[in-house]
Amino acid sequence: VFFDLIENWSQASTLSKDLREILQKEISLEIKGEIFSSKDKRTVKARLVLDDGLAIETVLMKHTDKRNTICVSSQVGCPLGCLFCVTGKMGFKRNLSSSEVVGQVLFFARYLKKNKEKITNIVFMGMGEPFLNWKNVKKAIQIINDNNCFGVGARKISVSTAGITEGIERLAKEYPQINLAISLHAPDDKLRGELMPVNKKYSIAKILKSVDEYIEKTNRKVMFEYVMLKDVNDSEEQAKKLAKLLKKPLYMVNLIAYNPNGRFESSPSEKIKKFKAVLEKAGIFATQRYRFGTDIEAACGQLAGKK
């Protein structure tokens, strides 16, 4: 199923006809999904309907260097309620099972196979907080990483967290080769607490302590994601404060142009460039994320599992 990417048991030619017929009746391989493609064809969003009727969204991002990255969801909705995220507005419905997590990868693996392409990277940056469903996410990672299944290398898999420190500790212990990303989005606790209620339990200092322990154990770089919100977190003063906070050898910052959904606006591109320049002048390694799938509501913070 994972290796040959069959969509129907009749395609399993190594099995007897009788067994194939039984499997076809009792174990469906169908993944109910609806596809939306961006105008530039570089982003494909899939809305998958689960067995209980709930829906999730997952995204394929096609990079110019031939990488195919799947953005995977770990929960239906999200309990963290970050103000800038559409998923957070849904509230929390439930955790995804490991098979529902893997199903997203399988859906796009089948899709890419039609053009003789393969998945190269996986990012757990879709709906939900991966570390609040670690048992099922961990099992899914094992299947994604298995050479007899999808064979995606651990260093090609990234997990993004809003700062669940217990999860960071587990990742360092159980999957030291997997990439860690931290959704930071503010240079101080006051602003972060306003934007992300989770900061009340997991302060910036607590997160950075956990990140430093992760780096000590793994010697891996850690990415800090920072969504650029106009007149909220994008001033030169805030850039300097962020630079002071994150000036460490294996820290890197990824600036994300915000995809407006009502309450906030994106920082103008010139302001993002200036913000990035302040970080770089201070010796911080900073990148700016390309906007994928804005026109099909498939970009960062836009996934909602709705029609």
N, C-alpha and C positions, 0 to 999 in steps of 0.2 A: 504494500500500500504506500509506504513512505519512499521506498527505493525506486520502484518502477512507476509510481504515481498513477496507478490505475484508478479509474473513476467508476468502474463497474466490474463486478466479479467475473463476468464473462471474458474479461481481458486477462484473467489469471490463468493462462494456458497451461501452466505446470500442474494445476489441480485437476482432478477428475471432473467430468461434466456434472455428475450427480452432486458432488460436494459444492461446486460452483452454484448450482441451482438452489441448494439449501442456504448457502451463505447469502445469496441474492435476496432470498425471502426474509431471512432473519437478521442480517447485519447490513444495513444500508451504508454505502460509501458516499452517498450524496451529501454535499455541503450546500445548503440553501443560501445563495448569495446574489446580490445585485451589484453591478459594477458601474462606477462613474469615472470617466477619464478627463483629465485636465486638457485644456486647449493645446498645450505644448507637448502632450503625450508623455510627459516625464513623470506624471503622478497618476496613480490609479487607486481609487478608494473602493473598498468593498464593504457593503452593509450585509452582515451575516445574521440570519435569523436562527436562534437556538431552539432546541426541542420544546422549551416551555413558552415559546413565543416572544421572548425578550430578544433585543437586537444589540449587536456590537458593531464597531467599525474598526477596520484595519487598513493600512495603507502601504502600497508599493511605491518606492521612490527609485527612479531610474537615473543614475548618475552618468555624467559625460565620460567618465573613465571606465565604463562598462560594469560598475558595481550595481547590484540590485538589492536594495535595502528594504526589509519589511518592518514596518512599525506595528508592534503587537500590543493588543489590549490585555489586561490581566483581571479586570473586574467589569461588571455591568454597572456603569456609573462610577462614582467615586465618593468616599466619605469625607474627604479633606476640605472640600468647599473653597478652593482658591478662587478669589474674586474675578480673575482674568480668564478663567477656564470654563468653556461651555460644558464639559463633562461634569464639572463640579456642581453646576446648576441643576443637573439631573438628580442629584442626590445619589445615595448608594442603594443598589438593588440586591446584588449578591456577588460572591466570588465566582470566577470562572473555574471549571474543572480543568485538569491538565489536558484532557482531550480537546476541550474547547479552545484552549490556548494553542495547542498544536494544530488544530483545525484551521486556524488563520494562516499558518505557515503552509500547510498542505494545499489550501485553496490557491495561494499565489504560486506555489511550486508547480501545480498543474497548469496554471495560467501561463507561466513562463515557458514551460516545456513545449507548448504549441509553437513557440518561436525559437526552439532549441536554446533557451537561456536557462540560467540557474540562479537561485538565491545565493548571494554572497555574504550578506550581513543581516543581522537581526538586532533591532533596538526595542526594548521594553519601554516605550515612551507613548503608548496609546492610552486608552481609557483605564483609569484606576491607578492605584499605588501598588507596584509589584511586591514590595516587602510586607504588605498586609495580606498577601495571598502566597507567601513564600513556599509553602508545602507543594502547591500545585504548579507554581512557576518553576520551582526547582526540578520537578519531575518532567515538565515540558522541556526545560533546558537540556536535560539528559537525552531526551529523544532527538532534539534539534542538533545536538552535538555528536550523537552516535553516527559513526561512519556507515553503519548498516541502515540508517534512516536518512537524514538530510545531510549529515557530515559537515555542518557549519562549524568551523574552528572556534574555540572558546574566545580567542582574541578578536573574533569578528562579531561577538555578541556583547551588547551593552545593556545595562540595567540602570534606569533613571529613578531616583527617589526624591521625595520632598524633604528627606532628612531623617528617615526612620533609622536611628542609630543601631538598634538591635539587628536590623537587616544588613546594615553595612558590615557589622561584625561577622554575621553568618556568611556573607559573600566572601570576605577575606579568608575565612576558614575553609569553606566548602568549594568555592570556585575562584581561586586567586588569579586565574588568567582572564577572567571576564572583566570587561571595562565597567567602571563606575561613573555615573553622572549625577550631579547634585543640582536640583532645581532650587536656585538661590533667590534670584530676582530682586534683591535689595541689599544694600551695604550695611544695614543696621537692624537691630531687633524691633525697634518701634515701627518702621515702615513694613518690614517683613511680616510682623504680627498683624498689621492691618490688611495686607494682601493675602497672607497665608495663615489661617487660624492654627495650623499645625505647629507654628513657631512658638506657641505658648508652652507646648510640651518639649519641643526640640528646638532650643535656641541655637543661634549661629555658633556660639562658643562650643556648645555640646556637639554640634555636627562636625565642626572643624577638628575637635579632639578625636572624634571617631574616624574622620578621614585621615588624620595623621597616623593613627594606629593602623589603619588599612594600608597606607603607603609603606609604613615600617615593615609590615608583614609581606607585602606583595611587590614592592618597588615599582608599582604601576602609576602612570599619570592618572589624575582625576580631573574630569571636566565639570566646571561650574556653569550651569545654564542661566542666562540672564535675559529675560524677555524685556524689550525696550518699550516702556510706556511713556507716552508724551507728557511732560511736565509732572511726572510722578517719581521716576527713578533714573532720569537720564541727564541730570545736570553735571557740570564739570566738577563741582564739589563732591557729588556722589561718586563720580568716576575715581577721584583721588582717594576717597574713603574706601572704595572697593579695592583699589590697587594696594593700599596699605594693609587691608584685611587678607588679601590673597597672594602676597608676595612671598611665595615659597617655590622651590625648584620644580616640583612635579604637579603644580597647580596650573590649570589652563582655563581660560574663560571663553565661552561661546555666546556671542551676542545674537539675539533672535529678534528680528523685526516682527512686531506684534501684528496679529491678524484681528482687526476690530470686530467685536460682536456686540457692541452696544455701549457699555460703560466706559471703556478706555479707547484711546487712539494710539496708533503707532508713532514712535518718535520719527521725525523726518530723517531721511537718509544722511543728510549732512551732519545732523546731531549725533547719529550713530557713529559716523566716521570720526568725529571729534572725541567722542567718548572712548572709542577704540584707541585713538592716538594717545590719549592720556594714560591708558593702561600700558600701552607699548613703551611709552617714554619712561614709565616706572619699572620696566623690565618684566611685565606680565605678558605671557604668550596668549594672544587673543585672536579669535577667528569670528567671522560673521556668517551665520547660517543662511544658505540660499532659501528663498521662500518657495516651498513646494506646495502645490495644490490649493492655493487660496481660492481659486474660482470654483472649486468643487467642495469647499469646506472640509478639506483634508489636511490643512496645515496645523501647525502646533497650537494646541488648545481648542481646536474646533470640533473634535470628534464628539458625537452625541448619540449615535445609534438610532437616529430618527429618519423618517422618510423625507 
